[in-house]
């Protein structure tokens, strides 16, 4: 179990240093703006449409 914890700590340290983004394609953003209420509402609407069959 200690080995798993060490792996989690190592991954967390890698992400904190920005290393995670070096293993993704360049088109994946490495920083994100905080979500706004408008964005959350648009995402919720899209999810509802997806559940309703795309209508």
MODELLER restraints for C-alpha pairs under 7 A, 6 or more apart:
rsr = mdl.restraints
at = mdl.atoms
rsr.add(forms.Gaussian(group=physical.xy_distance, feature=features.Distance(at['CA:14:A'], at['CA:20:A']), mean=6.22, stdev=0.5))
rsr.add(forms.Gaussian(group=physical.xy_distance, feature=features.Distance(at['CA:21:A'], at['CA:30:A']), mean=6.09, stdev=0.5))
rsr.add(forms.Gaussian(group=physical.xy_distance, feature=features.Distance(at['CA:49:A'], at['CA:55:A']), mean=5.44, stdev=0.5))
